[in-house]
């Protein structure tokens, strides 16, 4: 089992063979692909769970910050999948893309993060069709709010954020969300189990939402989507 880390080998999970990887570094992605194929010949499962949350209203987020969010959460992730496809094809393995419930609907202050996760979901759907003839499966895991993920510690606020300006209510909601994630989030075990199950068992759906809150929000969204279709038809008539 290979565990990728941005820092030293001591950051890799116990029992893993550590490999340095920064998803913003194309040369490191390509080197990992070659290393896995040369040393292991095959790869049964690729779990893509790297990412971070760029917090703030879209008007306050710079183009450079948005590019960085997409580079890590989307572009680098897809580059890693491409680099490891030869090894995955040999094993008829599975690609597990750890997205988020934020990849299914937008929220104020989450615009950049939502954009990265929506795009990852759409790319995952395309990958599933493209890789099916090779026997490679794709599962998009979409967790709700879970404790212990350190999303607040890893969150990066927009540099130009103005907590007392036009979007002060959005900033207040973001601060409350980040401060209470561990308090309101569900135990992390359910999310970990879902990822392991997606990687090791056949029969997983393409989209795998995880958590009671995720299921509830998606059912509410489905109802609203049907109502919105009705409104669209009436509007166009």
RAGI-V899604 format. One record per residue. N is the residue number from 0. RES is the residue in three letters. PSI is psi in radians with two decimals (* if undefined). NEAR is the number of other ideal C-beta (glycine too) atoms within 10 Angstrom. Layout:
n res psi near
N RES PSI NEAR
N RES PSI NEAR
//
This chain:
n res psi near
0 UNK 2.25 10
1 UNK 2.26 17
2 UNK 2.10 16
3 UNK 2.49 22
4 UNK 2.64 17
5 UNK -0.47 13
6 UNK -2.40 10
7 UNK 2.94 9
8 UNK -0.43 12
9 UNK -0.19 7
10 UNK -0.22 13
11 UNK 2.56 18
12 UNK 2.63 9
13 UNK 2.38 5
14 UNK -0.02 7
15 UNK 2.60 14
16 UNK 1.97 14
17 UNK 2.52 16
18 UNK 2.25 16
19 UNK 2.36 16
20 UNK 2.15 19
21 UNK 2.07 16
22 UNK -0.17 22
23 UNK -0.12 14
24 UNK 1.80 14
25 UNK -0.61 13
26 UNK -0.62 8
27 UNK -0.64 20
28 UNK -0.83 22
29 UNK -0.67 14
30 UNK -0.68 15
31 UNK -0.72 18
32 UNK -0.78 20
33 UNK -0.72 12
34 UNK -0.79 15
35 UNK -0.75 21
36 UNK -0.71 18
37 UNK -0.72 9
38 UNK -0.58 10
39 UNK -0.31 15
40 UNK -0.52 11
41 UNK 2.80 14
42 UNK 2.05 22
43 UNK -0.57 15
44 UNK 2.39 18
45 UNK 2.08 22
46 UNK 1.98 18
47 UNK 1.74 23
48 UNK 0.14 15
49 UNK 2.58 17
50 UNK 2.97 21
51 UNK 2.95 16
52 UNK 1.97 25
53 UNK 1.93 23
54 UNK 2.34 25
55 UNK 2.76 29
56 UNK 2.53 21
57 UNK -0.58 16
58 UNK -0.47 12
59 UNK -0.06 21
60 UNK 2.23 20
61 UNK 2.83 12
62 UNK -0.67 7
63 UNK -0.71 9
64 UNK -0.69 18
65 UNK -0.74 17
66 UNK -0.72 12
67 UNK -0.73 16
68 UNK -0.81 22
69 UNK -0.59 17
70 UNK -0.76 15
71 UNK -0.92 18
72 UNK -0.36 26
73 UNK -1.11 20
74 UNK -0.85 18
75 UNK -0.66 22
76 UNK -0.80 26
77 UNK -0.57 18
78 UNK -0.68 19
79 UNK -0.73 22
80 UNK -0.83 22
81 UNK -0.77 13
82 UNK -0.51 21
83 UNK 0.03 21
84 UNK -0.69 21
85 UNK -0.75 15
86 UNK -0.62 22
87 UNK -0.68 24
88 UNK -0.67 15
89 UNK -0.58 16
90 UNK -0.11 15
91 UNK 0.93 13
92 UNK -2.76 22
93 UNK 2.46 23
94 UNK 2.09 26
95 UNK 1.95 26
96 UNK 2.00 26
97 UNK 1.79 23
98 UNK -2.29 27
99 UNK 2.76 26
100 UNK -0.37 22
101 UNK -0.12 20
102 UNK 0.08 24
103 UNK -0.35 20
104 UNK 2.66 15
105 UNK 2.68 14
106 UNK 2.51 14
107 UNK 2.31 14
108 UNK -0.20 27
109 UNK 0.20 23
110 UNK -0.84 22
111 UNK -0.75 24
112 UNK -0.79 24
113 UNK -0.76 19
114 UNK -0.74 20
115 UNK -0.69 27
116 UNK -0.61 25
117 UNK -0.77 18
118 UNK -0.68 18
119 UNK -0.70 24
120 UNK -0.75 19
121 UNK -0.73 13
122 UNK -0.66 18
123 UNK -0.67 24
124 UNK -0.72 14
125 UNK -0.76 11
126 UNK -0.70 21
127 UNK -0.73 18
128 UNK -0.71 10
129 UNK -0.59 12
130 UNK -0.21 20
131 UNK -0.73 11
132 UNK -0.40 7
133 UNK -0.01 13
134 UNK 0.25 12
135 UNK 2.18 22
136 UNK 2.76 22
137 UNK 2.33 23
138 UNK 2.25 24
139 UNK 1.83 29
140 UNK 2.27 24
141 UNK 1.47 23
142 UNK 2.61 26
143 UNK -2.44 21
144 UNK 2.09 21
145 UNK 2.52 22
146 UNK 2.68 16
147 UNK 0.14 14
148 UNK -0.17 17
149 UNK 0.56 10
150 UNK -0.58 21
151 UNK -0.67 15
152 UNK -0.56 9
153 UNK -0.18 10
154 UNK 2.49 17
155 UNK 2.01 14
156 UNK 2.61 19
157 UNK 2.39 20
158 UNK -0.57 11
159 UNK 0.26 13
160 UNK 2.39 17
161 UNK 1.68 14
162 UNK -0.31 13
163 UNK 0.18 7
164 UNK -2.60 13
165 UNK -0.61 11
166 UNK 0.56 20
167 UNK -0.59 11
168 UNK -0.66 10
169 UNK -0.76 21
170 UNK -0.68 23
171 UNK -0.74 12
172 UNK -0.70 15
173 UNK -0.77 23
174 UNK -0.74 15
175 UNK -0.71 11
176 UNK -0.85 19
177 UNK -0.55 15
178 UNK -0.37 11
179 UNK 0.23 13
180 UNK -0.86 19
181 UNK -0.54 15
182 UNK -0.73 7
183 UNK -0.36 13
184 UNK 2.70 19
185 UNK 2.81 18
186 UNK 2.41 11
187 UNK -0.35 14
188 UNK -0.67 10
189 UNK -0.67 14
190 UNK -0.73 24
191 UNK -0.77 14
192 UNK -0.69 11
193 UNK -0.72 21
194 UNK -0.78 19
195 UNK -0.76 13
196 UNK -0.71 16
197 UNK -0.61 26
198 UNK -0.38 19
199 UNK -0.22 12
200 UNK 2.42 10
201 UNK 2.82 7
202 UNK -0.02 7
203 UNK 2.50 19
204 UNK 2.83 9
205 UNK -0.82 14
206 UNK 2.22 17
207 UNK 1.46 20
208 UNK 2.51 23
209 UNK 2.25 23
210 UNK 2.54 20
211 UNK -0.67 11
212 UNK -0.69 17
213 UNK -0.79 21
214 UNK -0.76 13
215 UNK -0.81 12
216 UNK -0.69 17
217 UNK -0.62 18
218 UNK -0.70 11
219 UNK -0.71 11
220 UNK -0.68 14
221 UNK -0.73 11
222 UNK -0.75 10
223 UNK -0.62 11
224 UNK -0.73 11
225 UNK -0.73 10
226 UNK -0.64 10
227 UNK -0.64 11
228 UNK -0.73 10
229 UNK -0.74 9
230 UNK -0.69 10
231 UNK -0.74 10
232 UNK -0.75 9
233 UNK -0.72 8
234 UNK -0.76 7
235 UNK -0.43 6
236 UNK * 5
//
